[in-house]
Structures are given as structure tokens and as C-alpha cells.
Amino acid sequence: MEEYHESWMEWWQGTPGYIAYTAKYAGKKKIQWNSDLRGTEVWKYFQQCADRLGSTIGTLRVMCIMCRKVLAHPSGTGTNSMHDHNRSSACLKSRKINGYDGQAGSPLGIDVLTLLQKGTKTGNRRRILDLATPAGFNQHDFEEYFLKAFLATNLAFNCSNNLRFGHVFKYIHPGVEIPTPTTLTQHLKQQGKSTVDDIRTCLLAAGKISLAADTWTSPNKLAFLAIVAYWISDSWQMDEVLIGFEEIRGSHTGANMAGIINDVLARYGIKDRILGFTTDSASNNRTLTEALNNAWSLLSVE
């Protein structure tokens, strides 16, 4: 694994991120790659990594080993952001979902050192280039990664039918089966249903729920309404989850958006548990609030 780290360092030293780092600090700061030797306790919850692609390739980051959230590397700013993330409701919620239940800063159902020792590492460095890539090939896993790559890069599913596109993957693994656009669509729908089920289970434990909503227009001029549910847990932590990212079809009237929100609330069965609603001051949001009030009055929502 030391040999792996040496090869990674050789890669990193050839990236724009390394050049920018050395230009900024000019030898004043030397990175301690072995987090065991760092004095701050919070380091045992994080791995050091770097951007692999794009204009920021080689830029140093740290990744939470509990929820896999990536943050800016603290080399120039200190560890306050790491401490804040370790105590955040988002990280705590992710730990519960992944089975690492407990309080921030303490072992979460599994000894942290045991967690760090999973997989290949040097000290408590893991493979920095691609922490999530499995050791061997599996068609099912490949299709999951394939779909995520399409979503992350905004590629049209029809690209999977392109022969030259498929040749790249055949070259890497001759036995691979390239998913068709229909297969990708089916996988996406399955993942969407699974996500809704997970959110529904999460909301069962919540009491009264508040909502926040706002609209967003995509680069190809499609309008969407984002809806976030948030609540205070029994442990007095604020939890939140995105429950809807719905395309707005037709006019952007308050009444139309109220209908969209009602449909989302019905999907999760929380119409009768709404405590409050927050949005910005756009004129159609006044109509939206009035329409929601009229709808919710029939459900005895205060």
C-alpha cells in the first residue's frame, strides 16, 4: 500500500491542484498524510482525497467516512468545517441510514478505528483516487455506476446506443453488457421508488413537519418546484430531506404549484402533519400560500 501511495503522489504532483497548492504555500505547509499523527480528534472521521476530474483536478479535499460528504481540505482554513460537519444533522441522519447510529464525536455502533481499517490503507489513508470502486467487475454494479455517470454528466440515455461510446467500455472489459436506454430508464425508476420508500420510512419517525419550497429553471428552460421537509427530532436535532423536485407543467400560478405540493404530501402521507410553510416573496407565492391554506383547512391543518 505504501507503493500505491507513492504512485498516487506521483499522479498528484502532475496535476494543476498540486501546482496551485505549492504556488500558494511555497513550502510553508507540508501535508501530513497519515491522519493518525494529527493532533485533532476529528481527523479520525475523515479521509484525505483529491479531485480526479475537471478543471479542479488535484485539488485537495477531505471526505467524511460516515456519510461520504466531501469538504474543502483544511490545510489553509483549519478544521472548523470538519467539526461543524461532524455535528451536523445531515451527517447524523446519514449515519442512522447507514447503520452508524449514535452521537457525533463518538463511536457509532461500530468502533471508528475498525471502520477506518476496512479496505486498503496506509496509516488511515484509504485509496485516494477512487474510494468507492469495487475490487472486481460485477455487471449489476457496473450498471449502477453507468447510470450515476449519465446523471452526473447530464448525458442523454441514447448515448449508450453509440457504438464508439460502447467500444470504450468493451476495451476495458470485453465481457461487459452496455445497458440500453430502456434499461437505464428502468433502473432510474427503481432507484426513484427506493428513494421515496426510504424517505417515507424516515418521515414516519417525525412529528409535525414544516415545508420550504422554491422554483428553479434548468438550462433547457424546464421549470421545477423543489420541496424540502424539515422537523425537530426527539434528540432536538433539525432533520431535513428533499421530498419533491417536480416539473411545473403549465402556468406558474400559485394554484398550480399548490396542487403539485398537495400531490407530493399525499405521496408521503403527511398532509395532516404540516406545521408551517416557508417560501420567498414572489407574487405567485401569496396565491400559492392561500391555495394551500384552503386545501389544508379541509384536513384540519393549523
Residue pairs with C-beta under 8 A, 6 or more apart in sequence:
1 120
1 121
1 122
2 122
4 120
4 122
4 127
5 33
5 122
5 125
8 128
8 129
11 129
12 18
12 50
12 58
15 50
15 57
15 58
16 55
16 56
16 57
16 58
17 50
17 51
17 56
17 57
17 58
17 59
17 60
18 58
19 58
20 58
20 59
21 58
21 60
21 75
24 76
25 75
25 76
29 75
29 76
31 48
31 60
31 75
32 38
33 48
33 122
33 123
33 125
34 122
34 123
34 124
34 125
35 43
35 44
35 46
35 47
35 48
35 123
35 124
35 125
36 123
36 124
37 123
40 79
41 105
42 79
42 82
42 83
42 86
42 105
43 79
43 82
44 112
44 113
44 116
44 124
45 64
45 65
45 66
45 82
45 86
45 112
46 62
46 63
46 64
46 65
46 71
46 82
47 62
47 63
47 65
47 124
47 125
47 126
47 128
47 131
48 60
48 61
48 62
48 63
48 73
48 125
48 128
49 60
49 61
49 62
49 63
49 70
49 128
49 131
50 57
50 58
50 59
50 60
50 61
50 128
50 129
51 57
51 58
51 59
51 61
52 129
52 130
59 73
60 73
60 75
61 70
61 71
61 72
61 73
62 70
62 71
62 72
62 73
62 74
62 82
63 69
63 70
63 71
63 131
64 70
64 71
64 85
64 86
64 91
65 115
65 116
66 91
66 94
66 95
66 98
66 100
66 108
67 90
67 91
67 94
67 95
67 98
68 94
68 131
68 132
69 85
69 90
69 91
69 94
71 81
71 82
71 85
72 81
74 80
74 81
74 82
85 91
86 104
86 105
87 104
87 105
88 104
89 233
89 237
89 238
89 239
89 240
90 240
91 104
92 104
92 237
93 202
93 239
93 241
95 101
95 102
95 108
97 198
97 202
99 109
99 110
100 108
100 109
100 110
100 115
101 108
101 109
102 108
102 109
116 124
117 124
119 126
119 127
120 126
120 127
121 127
127 133
134 141
137 173
137 175
137 176
139 176
139 177
142 173
142 176
143 179
143 183
143 187
144 187
146 160
146 178
146 179
146 184
147 179
147 184
147 187
147 188
147 191
149 155
150 157
150 159
150 160
150 184
151 188
157 181
157 184
157 185
158 181
159 165
160 166
160 178
160 179
160 180
160 181
160 184
161 180
161 181
165 178
166 178
169 176
169 178
170 176
170 178
179 187
196 267
196 268
199 241
199 243
199 268
200 268
200 269
202 239
202 241
203 209
203 229
203 241
203 243
203 268
203 269
203 270
205 233
206 229
206 231
206 233
206 239
206 273
207 231
207 232
207 273
208 231
208 273
208 274
208 275
209 229
209 230
209 231
209 270
209 273
209 274
209 275
210 229
210 230
210 231
210 274
210 275
210 276
210 277
210 278
211 227
211 228
211 229
211 230
211 261
211 274
211 276
211 277
211 278
212 227
212 228
212 230
212 277
212 278
212 279
213 225
213 226
213 227
213 228
213 257
213 261
213 277
213 278
213 279
213 288
214 225
214 226
214 279
214 280
215 223
215 224
215 225
215 226
215 248
215 252
215 257
215 282
216 223
216 224
216 225
216 226
217 223
217 224
218 224
222 247
223 247
223 248
223 252
224 245
224 246
224 247
224 248
225 244
225 245
225 246
225 248
225 257
225 260
225 261
226 242
226 244
226 245
227 242
227 243
227 244
227 245
227 246
227 261
227 264
228 240
228 241
228 242
228 243
229 240
229 241
229 243
229 268
229 270
230 238
230 239
230 240
230 241
231 238
231 239
231 240
231 275
232 238
232 239
233 239
243 264
243 267
243 268
244 260
244 261
244 264
244 267
246 260
246 263
246 264
248 256
248 257
248 260
250 256
252 284
253 284
253 287
254 284
254 285
254 286
254 287
254 288
254 289
254 290
254 291
255 287
255 288
255 291
257 284
257 288
257 291
258 287
258 288
258 291
258 292
258 295
259 291
261 288
261 292
262 271
262 292
262 295
265 271
265 274
271 296
271 299
271 301
272 299
272 300
272 301
274 296
274 301
277 289
277 292
279 285
279 288
279 289
